[in-house]
Amino acid sequence: MCAHVDSDQTTAAANHARIACLSALRRGRVWAGLDLSLHLALPPGARGTGYTSHARPTEALDGREIHYHWGVPRFDEGARCWLVSPMEAVWQGIHCLDEEHAIACLESAVHEKFLTVNEVRRICAHAPARLHRGIREMEFTADSGLETVVRRRLRHEGYRVDAQVRVGQPGTEPMPPEDLVVEDCVAVEIDGQEWHGESRFHPDHTRDLQAAGLGRPTLRLTYAQILFEWPTTLAAIDRTVVDARRARRHH
């Protein structure tokens, strides 16, 4: 195997397929939800196992399940012999994902420069009806798919939520913006699966300190707290907002 060819490409080639859908999105760092299986697109008419000389495998080389897609691509411009086009990947992805993660995928595709806003709008014009409300609510402010998920969940709970809020006085060194501010009194930072890295450690904590000076406590949420422990996480946000409002009234 050539050094630049990975196991997913090898599996795709062995099946006369292209890496597709959620797997193609992940290669572009686009939000793709929780499904980690390998998604492959086969040419039209390849549904039968007779398309190759052996039964089509159900597992990738690393043991992940393989999910096959059939049919004529809707957006084939920019495709490679082993990879569907960026627009096709997003088109397939929003059909595989639930509403919450599909909207996060669309916003993430723009943030990661995987697609332009106009390309996303082309896709949205033909999106399934179950996504129409979420599409109307989209905004391209989020730094991550997780941020989109949290912003939408909190707004659906009735909270006023502002995204990417700047902290600091004019003329001072610019700080990274706060991911989300709830009811103008609690900051919510999304740390995700990976820490931001050493270069962000000091600026992030300086910003948190400045926010505290404004009477705005900061909550930092992890991947697991958002996706697997949301009821407990939401209860903590609710309580922090109540306490922050009470503290403001007393000053």
Legacy VTK file of the C-alpha trace (Angstrom):
# vtk DataFile Version 3.0
C-alpha trace
ASCII
DATASET POLYDATA
POINTS 251 float
0.000 0.000 0.000
1.335 3.478 -0.855
2.124 5.696 2.107
-0.527 8.239 1.096
-3.314 5.640 0.701
-5.221 4.873 3.902
-7.322 1.835 4.807
-10.619 3.517 3.886
-9.313 4.228 0.380
-8.126 0.638 0.084
-11.547 -0.682 1.141
-13.289 1.664 -1.296
-11.040 0.592 -4.181
-11.534 -3.097 -3.412
-15.297 -2.564 -3.686
-15.177 -0.328 -6.779
-16.703 2.335 -4.543
-16.133 5.871 -3.335
-15.782 7.059 0.249
-19.078 8.819 0.856
-21.528 10.505 3.192
-20.424 10.750 6.847
-16.989 9.248 6.129
-16.330 11.850 3.423
-17.512 14.591 5.782
-15.100 13.502 8.502
-12.210 13.665 6.048
-13.121 17.351 5.631
-13.483 17.881 9.428
-17.210 18.490 8.950
-19.604 17.544 11.758
-20.991 14.059 11.085
-22.789 13.055 14.275
-22.116 9.844 16.174
-22.072 7.213 13.415
-18.467 6.063 12.927
-19.140 3.366 10.321
-17.466 3.539 6.921
-19.843 4.910 4.277
-19.180 3.881 0.671
-21.039 4.900 -2.500
-21.473 2.264 -5.194
-22.416 2.899 -8.836
-26.061 2.481 -9.883
-26.937 -1.163 -10.438
-24.227 -2.436 -8.088
-26.622 -3.559 -5.344
-26.152 -7.243 -6.104
-23.096 -9.039 -4.712
-22.211 -10.130 -8.245
-20.768 -6.686 -8.946
-17.422 -7.875 -7.593
-15.831 -11.290 -7.718
-16.546 -11.899 -4.017
-19.290 -11.144 -1.541
-19.196 -7.514 -0.528
-17.631 -7.124 2.955
-19.683 -5.838 5.859
-16.681 -4.643 7.890
-13.795 -2.301 7.098
-10.178 -3.301 7.718
-10.335 -1.755 11.199
-13.523 -3.608 12.138
-15.989 -0.772 11.584
-19.304 -1.579 9.953
-19.592 -0.624 6.273
-22.699 1.287 5.209
-23.302 1.187 1.438
-25.031 3.852 -0.667
-26.407 3.204 -4.152
-27.748 5.446 -6.859
-26.841 8.251 -9.228
-25.039 11.122 -7.437
-27.072 14.318 -7.277
-23.990 16.558 -7.034
-21.059 14.929 -8.814
-18.933 17.954 -9.746
-15.595 17.794 -7.952
-15.807 14.059 -7.187
-12.719 11.844 -7.307
-12.465 8.237 -8.350
-12.360 7.225 -4.675
-14.281 10.086 -2.986
-17.679 11.677 -3.608
-17.843 15.439 -4.152
-18.150 17.756 -1.125
-21.737 18.680 -2.067
-22.678 15.030 -2.523
-21.153 14.159 0.864
-23.266 16.811 2.600
-26.360 15.834 0.586
-25.950 12.199 1.632
-25.071 13.202 5.190
-28.219 15.211 5.875
-30.275 12.197 4.796
-28.367 9.840 7.129
-28.319 12.172 10.140
-31.195 13.115 12.433
-32.459 16.701 12.287
-30.191 18.036 15.024
-26.988 16.662 13.577
-28.007 17.407 9.979
-28.336 21.125 10.759
-25.018 21.028 12.620
-23.488 19.378 9.536
-24.747 22.132 7.230
-23.373 24.901 9.446
-20.098 23.037 9.985
-19.593 22.577 6.235
-19.440 26.358 5.848
-17.256 26.924 8.915
-14.726 24.327 7.718
-14.763 25.859 4.197
-15.918 22.502 2.872
-18.773 24.290 1.078
-19.756 27.902 0.513
-22.966 29.394 1.901
-24.420 29.383 -1.619
-23.599 25.694 -2.069
-25.299 24.890 1.237
-28.339 26.880 0.106
-28.454 24.835 -3.117
-28.588 21.677 -1.037
-31.164 23.133 1.359
-33.482 23.989 -1.537
-33.978 20.232 -2.054
-33.672 19.059 1.568
-36.292 16.740 3.102
-39.288 18.380 4.793
-38.153 17.225 8.255
-35.239 19.677 8.009
-37.124 22.767 6.862
-37.609 24.286 10.324
-33.972 23.743 11.238
-32.825 25.248 7.946
-34.827 28.402 8.694
-33.038 28.619 12.060
-29.525 28.203 10.647
-26.817 30.760 11.259
-23.178 30.414 10.318
-21.622 31.532 13.600
-20.649 28.241 15.223
-17.030 27.120 15.544
-18.126 23.486 15.780
-21.035 21.142 15.278
-21.317 20.778 19.048
-21.761 24.528 19.366
-24.636 24.407 16.873
-26.239 21.571 18.850
-26.025 23.437 22.174
-27.181 26.767 20.731
-30.255 25.198 19.172
-31.113 23.103 22.231
-30.971 26.109 24.527
-33.031 28.276 22.187
-35.632 25.530 21.955
-35.755 25.606 25.765
-36.764 29.265 25.462
-33.415 30.888 26.299
-32.020 33.905 24.514
-28.624 32.784 23.239
-26.004 34.961 21.539
-23.127 33.335 19.662
-19.456 34.350 19.395
-19.673 37.238 21.868
-16.621 39.474 22.174
-15.243 40.294 25.619
-12.818 43.072 26.490
-12.449 46.796 26.187
-11.610 48.600 22.917
-7.869 49.019 22.510
-6.988 45.957 24.598
-5.525 42.747 23.220
-8.350 40.889 21.440
-9.549 37.777 23.239
-11.216 34.736 21.621
-14.990 35.282 21.627
-17.232 33.384 24.015
-18.920 30.524 22.171
-22.377 31.208 23.590
-23.882 33.647 26.075
-27.192 32.644 27.657
-29.571 35.419 28.737
-26.588 37.817 28.802
-25.564 36.372 32.152
-23.888 32.954 31.642
-21.149 32.090 29.142
-21.040 28.564 27.714
-17.811 27.280 26.190
-17.731 24.105 24.116
-14.499 22.202 24.683
-15.533 19.220 22.557
-13.515 16.023 22.256
-10.123 17.728 22.199
-8.705 20.591 24.224
-7.967 23.720 22.211
-4.231 23.312 22.734
-1.505 25.203 24.535
-1.839 28.286 22.312
-5.458 28.779 23.408
-5.054 27.976 27.114
-4.031 31.450 28.323
-6.319 33.531 26.040
-9.340 31.355 26.894
-8.765 31.666 30.628
-8.058 35.384 30.392
-11.377 35.802 28.590
-13.158 33.710 31.258
-11.666 35.961 33.930
-12.847 39.080 32.114
-16.324 37.579 31.747
-16.392 36.846 35.484
-15.510 40.495 36.072
-18.676 41.363 34.147
-20.679 39.141 36.479
-20.936 36.414 33.852
-19.853 32.941 35.038
-18.507 30.512 32.456
-19.553 26.878 32.029
-17.293 24.604 29.976
-19.057 21.654 28.359
-17.427 18.496 27.037
-18.454 16.240 24.175
-19.882 13.635 26.585
-21.748 16.193 28.691
-23.504 17.495 25.568
-24.248 14.284 23.696
-24.647 11.706 26.471
-25.461 13.636 29.661
-27.657 16.454 28.375
-30.429 16.357 31.038
-27.831 16.774 33.803
-25.984 19.416 31.775
-29.174 21.374 31.076
-30.101 21.280 34.768
-26.692 22.785 35.618
-27.166 25.531 33.004
-30.674 26.265 34.325
-29.382 26.605 37.896
-26.414 28.763 36.855
-28.699 31.134 34.926
-31.056 31.436 37.918
-28.141 32.171 40.270
-26.564 34.674 37.852
-29.854 36.539 37.448
-30.312 36.657 41.224
-26.760 37.953 41.734
-27.340 40.726 39.199
-30.542 41.837 40.876
-28.664 42.212 44.167
-26.014 44.513 42.689
LINES 1 252
251 0 1 2 3 4 5 6 7 8 9 10 11 12 13 14 15 16 17 18 19 20 21 22 23 24 25 26 27 28 29 30 31 32 33 34 35 36 37 38 39 40 41 42 43 44 45 46 47 48 49 50 51 52 53 54 55 56 57 58 59 60 61 62 63 64 65 66 67 68 69 70 71 72 73 74 75 76 77 78 79 80 81 82 83 84 85 86 87 88 89 90 91 92 93 94 95 96 97 98 99 100 101 102 103 104 105 106 107 108 109 110 111 112 113 114 115 116 117 118 119 120 121 122 123 124 125 126 127 128 129 130 131 132 133 134 135 136 137 138 139 140 141 142 143 144 145 146 147 148 149 150 151 152 153 154 155 156 157 158 159 160 161 162 163 164 165 166 167 168 169 170 171 172 173 174 175 176 177 178 179 180 181 182 183 184 185 186 187 188 189 190 191 192 193 194 195 196 197 198 199 200 201 202 203 204 205 206 207 208 209 210 211 212 213 214 215 216 217 218 219 220 221 222 223 224 225 226 227 228 229 230 231 232 233 234 235 236 237 238 239 240 241 242 243 244 245 246 247 248 249 250
